[in-house]
Amino acid sequence: MSDPDPAPATSPRPPGTFKVGTIVGSDVLVSSSWFLVAALIAVILAPAVERESPGLGAWKYVAGLAFAVILYLSVLLHEASHAMMARHYGFPVSSITLHFLGGMTAIEGEARQPRQEFMIAVVGPLTSLLVGGLSAALYLVTPHGLLSMAVGGLAGMNLFVGVLNLVPGLPLDGGRVLKAAVWRATGNMHRGTIVAGWGGRLAAVAVLAWPLIMEPLRGTRPEVIDFVLAFVVATFLWSGATAAMASARLRRRLPHLVARDLARRTLAVPDDLPLAEAVRRAQEAEAGSIVTVTGSGRPLGVVNEQALLATPEDRRPWVAVSTVARTLDEGLRLPAALTGEDLILAISRNPAAEYLLVEEDGAIFGVLATADVDRAFRDAPR
């Protein structure tokens, strides 16, 4: 089960995870919950191991634990295929995490085309189905014993994971396939996410109802563990689908954020100019922001609006405008052409109250205030 989770490659390791290696250029992390599931698998399989090979004693639990490791190695292949396809399209992949419900590949950025979304999503289930098919073929020629039990289990679990992940509902891979299809048909990525999100919610309801219909369909009485597992999986599906739908509704407003449209008219002044004179000139020019520059016109800093307002008027003639200006570090110079998600990402990387917008040739276009971006986002059509 995989869901793109935008995260910078330099992000710290999530708490409760352990790095066990690297694959296709991405860190492989194991969550602490995996050890609990591995132990549970070992206990559940111990009786079957004992029947298959009597007299093993405590080693039957070791055999069950070995099967858990083999199973999760196939999950790692599933996730690695996502990572490889994402890298093929130019998306950085920071990590692959194995957890109690499977795995997650942390891909930075959103697919730009329906085809990219489809290919990154579908390659995971196809990998699981391929591993399952090869294991099934190998099972037919494997001598009876613990090895055949492991190969058969590997075949069954991978075929199950491959089919399950093709269920058309987020956060499953099949949900992303459905999202890509709706996106392709309508030209609207966010509509695709909403449709796939509802698919995930329906899948959650179906999973929750499964224990109730086991007896009529299969003649098998549900046990407590069936209800617990159904609840856990249904919660995972419902929360993942709901989060994706909420994110789509937010992202639908992002195209309305255009840096050029939000920029304030800017006045450039020498950095040693008295603050009172800088304010007077800005008011005369009807400028909403002030940038300090060198004698040659090179930008040095952006006047902080809060710092300016906090300076008493009787002191302004005696202090230089540079005293209330924030030095223009690299992250505070943004291209004036930024829009939507790119604009939000640029701001989030270097939080500040104001940013200098520049043209491609380095010319000053204006100043972008974070408060203006927030206001535009709140006012954007929902």
C-alpha positions as CSV (number, residue, x, y, z in Angstrom):
1,M,0.0,0.0,0.0
2,S,1.6,3.2,-1.0
3,D,0.7,6.8,-1.0
4,P,2.9,9.6,-2.2
5,D,4.0,11.6,0.7
6,P,5.6,14.8,-0.3
7,A,9.0,15.2,1.8
8,P,12.3,16.8,1.2
9,A,15.2,14.5,0.7
10,T,17.0,16.1,3.6
11,S,14.0,15.6,6.1
12,P,14.9,14.0,9.4
13,R,14.0,10.3,9.9
14,P,10.5,10.0,11.3
15,P,10.4,9.0,15.0
16,G,10.1,5.3,15.8
17,T,11.9,4.2,12.6
18,F,15.2,2.5,12.0
19,K,17.3,2.7,8.9
20,V,18.3,-0.7,7.7
21,G,19.8,0.1,4.3
22,T,19.4,1.9,1.0
23,I,17.7,0.8,-2.2
24,V,17.4,2.7,-5.6
25,G,19.0,5.7,-3.9
26,S,16.4,5.9,-1.0
27,D,16.8,5.1,2.7
28,V,15.0,1.9,3.8
29,L,13.3,2.5,7.1
30,V,11.6,0.0,9.4
31,S,9.0,1.3,11.9
32,S,8.8,-0.1,15.4
33,S,5.4,-1.4,14.6
34,W,6.9,-3.9,12.1
35,F,8.6,-5.8,14.9
36,L,5.2,-6.4,16.6
37,V,3.7,-7.7,13.4
38,A,6.7,-9.9,12.7
39,A,6.4,-11.4,16.1
40,L,2.6,-11.9,15.6
41,I,3.3,-13.6,12.2
42,A,5.8,-15.9,13.9
43,V,3.3,-16.9,16.6
44,I,0.5,-17.5,14.1
45,L,2.6,-19.6,11.8
46,A,4.3,-21.6,14.6
47,P,1.6,-24.4,14.6
48,A,1.7,-24.8,10.8
49,V,5.5,-25.0,11.0
50,E,5.2,-27.6,13.8
51,R,2.8,-29.7,11.6
52,E,5.1,-29.4,8.6
53,S,8.3,-30.2,10.5
54,P,7.6,-31.7,14.0
55,G,10.2,-31.5,16.7
56,L,11.6,-28.1,16.0
57,G,10.7,-26.7,19.4
58,A,11.4,-23.0,19.8
59,W,12.9,-23.0,16.3
60,K,9.4,-23.0,14.9
61,Y,9.1,-19.4,15.9
62,V,12.4,-18.6,14.2
63,A,11.0,-20.2,11.0
64,G,7.9,-18.0,11.3
65,L,10.0,-14.9,11.8
66,A,12.1,-15.8,8.8
67,F,8.9,-16.0,6.7
68,A,7.9,-12.5,8.0
69,V,11.2,-11.2,6.8
70,I,10.8,-12.8,3.4
71,L,7.3,-11.5,3.1
72,Y,8.4,-7.9,3.8
73,L,11.3,-8.2,1.4
74,S,8.6,-8.7,-1.3
75,V,6.8,-5.6,0.1
76,L,10.1,-3.7,-0.3
77,L,10.2,-4.8,-3.9
78,H,6.7,-3.4,-4.3
79,E,7.7,0.0,-2.8
80,A,11.1,0.0,-4.7
81,S,9.2,-0.2,-8.0
82,H,7.2,2.9,-7.0
83,A,10.5,4.7,-6.2
84,M,12.2,3.7,-9.4
85,M,9.3,4.9,-11.5
86,A,9.1,8.1,-9.6
87,R,12.8,8.7,-10.1
88,H,12.3,7.9,-13.8
89,Y,10.0,10.9,-14.0
90,G,12.3,13.2,-12.1
91,F,10.8,13.1,-8.6
92,P,13.1,12.7,-5.6
93,V,12.4,9.8,-3.3
94,S,13.6,10.3,0.3
95,S,12.7,7.0,1.9
96,I,10.8,3.8,1.8
97,T,9.2,2.8,5.1
98,L,8.1,-0.7,6.1
99,H,5.3,-0.7,8.7
100,F,2.7,-3.0,10.1
101,L,0.2,-2.5,7.2
102,G,2.8,-2.8,4.4
103,G,5.0,0.0,3.1
104,M,5.1,3.7,2.1
105,T,7.3,5.5,-0.4
106,A,8.0,9.1,0.3
107,I,7.9,10.9,-3.1
108,E,8.6,14.6,-3.3
109,G,6.1,16.5,-5.5
110,E,2.9,15.7,-7.3
111,A,2.6,14.0,-10.7
112,R,2.3,16.6,-13.5
113,Q,0.4,14.4,-15.9
114,P,-2.2,11.6,-15.6
115,R,0.3,9.2,-17.3
116,Q,2.9,9.8,-14.6
117,E,0.3,9.3,-11.8
118,F,-0.8,6.0,-13.5
119,M,2.6,4.6,-14.1
120,I,4.0,5.4,-10.6
121,A,0.9,3.8,-9.0
122,V,0.3,0.7,-11.1
123,V,3.9,-0.5,-11.1
124,G,3.6,-1.5,-7.4
125,P,0.7,-3.9,-7.7
126,L,2.1,-5.3,-11.0
127,T,5.4,-6.1,-9.1
128,S,3.5,-7.9,-6.4
129,L,1.5,-9.9,-9.0
130,L,4.8,-10.8,-10.8
131,V,6.4,-11.9,-7.6
132,G,3.3,-13.9,-6.7
133,G,3.1,-15.5,-10.1
134,L,6.8,-16.5,-10.1
135,S,6.5,-17.9,-6.5
136,A,3.4,-19.9,-7.6
137,A,5.4,-21.4,-10.5
138,L,8.3,-22.2,-8.2
139,Y,5.9,-23.8,-5.6
140,L,4.9,-26.4,-8.2
141,V,8.5,-27.7,-8.4
142,T,9.6,-27.2,-4.8
143,P,9.9,-30.4,-2.7
144,H,7.3,-30.7,0.1
145,G,8.5,-29.2,3.4
146,L,9.1,-25.9,5.1
147,L,10.6,-24.4,1.9
148,S,7.4,-25.2,-0.1
149,M,5.3,-23.8,2.7
150,A,7.3,-20.5,2.6
151,V,7.2,-20.3,-1.2
152,G,3.4,-21.1,-1.3
153,G,2.8,-18.5,1.4
154,L,4.9,-15.9,-0.5
155,A,2.9,-16.6,-3.6
156,G,-0.5,-16.3,-1.9
157,M,0.4,-13.1,0.0
158,N,1.9,-11.3,-3.0
159,L,-1.1,-12.2,-5.2
160,F,-3.4,-11.0,-2.4
161,V,-1.4,-7.7,-2.0
162,G,-1.3,-7.1,-5.7
163,V,-5.1,-7.6,-6.1
164,L,-5.9,-5.6,-2.9
165,N,-3.8,-2.7,-4.1
166,L,-5.7,-2.5,-7.3
167,V,-9.0,-1.8,-5.5
168,P,-10.0,1.6,-6.9
169,G,-9.9,3.7,-3.8
170,L,-7.3,6.0,-2.1
171,P,-4.9,5.6,-0.3
172,L,-4.4,2.3,-2.2
173,D,-2.5,2.2,-5.5
174,G,-5.7,1.4,-7.3
175,G,-7.1,4.6,-6.0
176,R,-4.3,6.5,-7.7
177,V,-5.0,4.6,-10.9
178,L,-8.6,5.7,-10.7
179,K,-7.5,9.2,-10.0
180,A,-5.3,9.2,-13.1
181,A,-8.2,7.9,-15.2
182,V,-10.7,10.5,-14.0
183,W,-7.9,13.2,-14.4
184,R,-7.3,12.1,-18.0
185,A,-11.1,12.0,-18.8
186,T,-12.0,15.4,-17.2
187,G,-8.7,17.3,-17.3
188,N,-9.1,18.0,-13.5
189,M,-6.6,16.3,-11.2
190,H,-8.5,17.4,-8.0
191,R,-11.7,15.9,-9.3
192,G,-9.8,12.6,-9.8
193,T,-8.7,12.7,-6.2
194,I,-12.2,13.3,-4.9
195,V,-13.6,10.4,-6.9
196,A,-10.8,8.1,-5.8
197,G,-11.2,9.3,-2.2
198,W,-14.9,8.2,-2.3
199,G,-13.7,4.9,-3.7
200,G,-11.5,4.5,-0.6
201,R,-14.3,5.3,1.7
202,L,-16.5,2.7,0.1
203,A,-13.7,0.2,0.3
204,A,-13.4,1.0,4.1
205,V,-17.1,0.3,4.6
206,A,-16.8,-3.0,2.7
207,V,-13.9,-4.1,4.8
208,L,-15.7,-3.1,8.0
209,A,-18.7,-5.2,6.9
210,W,-16.7,-8.2,5.9
211,P,-16.8,-10.1,9.2
212,L,-20.6,-9.7,9.3
213,I,-21.0,-11.5,6.0
214,M,-18.3,-14.1,6.4
215,E,-20.7,-16.7,7.7
216,P,-23.4,-16.3,5.0
217,L,-20.8,-16.2,2.2
218,R,-18.2,-18.7,3.4
219,G,-19.9,-20.6,6.2
220,T,-17.2,-19.4,8.6
221,R,-17.9,-17.8,11.9
222,P,-16.0,-14.6,12.4
223,E,-13.6,-14.5,15.3
224,V,-12.5,-11.5,17.4
225,I,-9.3,-11.1,15.4
226,D,-11.4,-10.8,12.2
227,F,-13.3,-7.8,13.7
228,V,-10.0,-6.2,15.0
229,L,-8.3,-6.5,11.6
230,A,-11.3,-5.2,9.8
231,F,-11.5,-2.2,12.0
232,V,-7.8,-1.4,11.7
233,V,-7.8,-1.7,7.9
234,A,-11.0,0.2,7.5
235,T,-9.7,3.0,9.7
236,F,-6.5,3.1,7.6
237,L,-8.5,3.3,4.3
238,W,-11.1,5.8,5.6
239,S,-8.5,8.2,7.2
240,G,-6.2,8.0,4.1
241,A,-9.1,8.7,1.7
242,T,-10.4,11.5,3.9
243,A,-6.9,13.1,4.1
244,A,-6.5,12.9,0.3
245,M,-9.9,14.5,-0.3
246,A,-9.1,17.3,2.1
247,S,-5.8,17.9,0.5
248,A,-7.5,18.0,-3.0
249,R,-9.9,20.7,-1.7
250,L,-7.0,22.8,-0.5
251,R,-4.9,22.3,-3.6
252,R,-7.9,23.4,-5.7
253,R,-7.3,26.9,-4.4
254,L,-3.6,27.0,-5.2
255,P,-3.9,28.0,-8.8
256,H,-5.4,31.3,-7.6
257,L,-2.1,32.2,-5.9
258,V,0.0,34.2,-8.4
259,A,3.0,36.0,-7.0
260,R,2.9,38.8,-9.6
261,D,-0.8,39.6,-8.7
262,L,-0.1,39.6,-5.0
263,A,3.1,41.7,-5.1
264,R,3.1,45.1,-3.4
265,R,4.4,48.2,-5.3
266,T,7.9,48.7,-4.0
267,L,10.1,51.7,-3.4
268,A,13.9,51.2,-3.6
269,V,15.9,53.5,-1.2
270,P,19.5,53.7,0.0
271,D,20.1,51.7,3.1
272,D,21.4,54.7,5.0
273,L,18.4,56.9,4.3
274,P,16.6,58.0,7.5
275,L,13.5,55.9,8.2
276,A,11.2,58.9,8.3
277,E,12.3,60.0,4.8
278,A,11.9,56.5,3.5
279,V,8.4,56.3,4.8
280,R,7.5,59.7,3.4
281,R,8.8,58.7,-0.1
282,A,6.9,55.4,0.0
283,Q,3.7,57.3,0.9
284,E,4.3,59.8,-1.9
285,A,4.9,56.9,-4.4
286,E,1.9,55.0,-3.0
287,A,4.2,52.0,-2.5
288,G,3.3,49.3,-0.1
289,S,6.8,48.1,0.6
290,I,10.4,49.4,0.8
291,V,13.6,47.7,-0.4
292,T,17.0,48.9,0.6
293,V,19.7,49.0,-2.1
294,T,23.3,49.9,-2.6
295,G,24.5,52.8,-4.5
296,S,24.6,50.6,-7.7
297,G,21.0,49.5,-7.1
298,R,21.8,46.0,-5.8
299,P,19.0,44.9,-3.3
300,L,20.2,44.5,0.3
301,G,17.1,44.0,2.4
302,V,13.3,44.3,2.7
303,V,11.8,46.5,5.3
304,N,9.8,44.5,7.9
305,E,6.4,46.0,8.3
306,Q,6.0,45.0,11.9
307,A,9.5,46.4,12.8
308,L,8.6,49.6,11.1
309,L,5.3,50.0,12.9
310,A,7.0,49.2,16.2
311,T,9.5,52.1,15.7
312,P,8.1,55.3,17.3
313,E,7.6,58.2,14.9
314,D,9.8,60.6,16.9
315,R,12.8,58.2,16.4
316,R,12.3,57.6,12.7
317,P,14.3,60.7,11.6
318,W,17.3,59.5,13.6
319,V,17.6,55.9,12.5
320,A,18.6,54.4,9.1
321,V,16.0,52.5,7.2
322,S,18.4,49.5,7.3
323,T,17.7,49.0,11.0
324,V,14.2,47.7,10.2
325,A,15.1,45.8,7.1
326,R,15.8,42.1,6.9
327,T,18.9,41.1,5.0
328,L,18.1,39.4,1.7
329,D,19.3,35.9,2.2
330,E,19.1,33.6,-0.8
331,G,15.7,32.1,0.2
332,L,14.1,35.6,0.4
333,R,14.6,36.3,-3.3
334,L,11.8,34.6,-5.2
335,P,11.1,34.5,-9.0
336,A,8.2,36.8,-9.8
337,A,6.7,34.0,-12.0
338,L,6.0,31.7,-9.1
339,T,2.4,30.4,-8.8
340,G,0.3,27.9,-6.9
341,E,2.1,25.0,-5.2
342,D,5.5,26.2,-6.3
343,L,4.9,29.5,-4.5
344,I,3.7,27.8,-1.3
345,L,6.7,25.4,-1.3
346,A,9.2,28.3,-1.8
347,I,7.7,30.2,1.1
348,S,7.6,27.1,3.4
349,R,11.2,26.4,2.8
350,N,12.3,29.8,4.1
351,P,9.5,31.3,6.4
352,A,9.5,35.0,6.5
353,A,7.1,38.0,6.6
354,E,8.3,39.5,3.3
355,Y,10.0,38.3,0.1
356,L,11.6,40.2,-2.7
357,L,10.2,39.2,-6.1
358,V,12.7,39.5,-9.0
359,E,12.5,39.0,-12.8
360,E,14.7,36.6,-14.7
361,D,17.3,39.3,-15.3
362,G,17.4,40.1,-11.6
363,A,15.4,43.3,-11.8
364,I,13.2,44.1,-8.8
365,F,9.5,43.4,-9.5
366,G,8.0,44.0,-6.0
367,V,7.6,42.6,-2.5
368,L,5.5,39.7,-1.6
369,A,4.0,39.6,2.0
370,T,3.1,36.3,3.5
371,A,0.0,37.9,5.0
372,D,-1.2,38.8,1.5
373,V,-0.6,35.2,0.4
374,D,-2.6,33.9,3.4
375,R,-5.4,36.3,2.7
376,A,-5.6,35.3,-1.0
377,F,-5.7,31.6,-0.1
378,R,-8.5,32.2,2.4
379,D,-10.5,34.2,-0.2
380,A,-9.9,31.8,-3.1
381,P,-13.0,30.0,-4.4
382,R,-13.4,26.6,-2.6
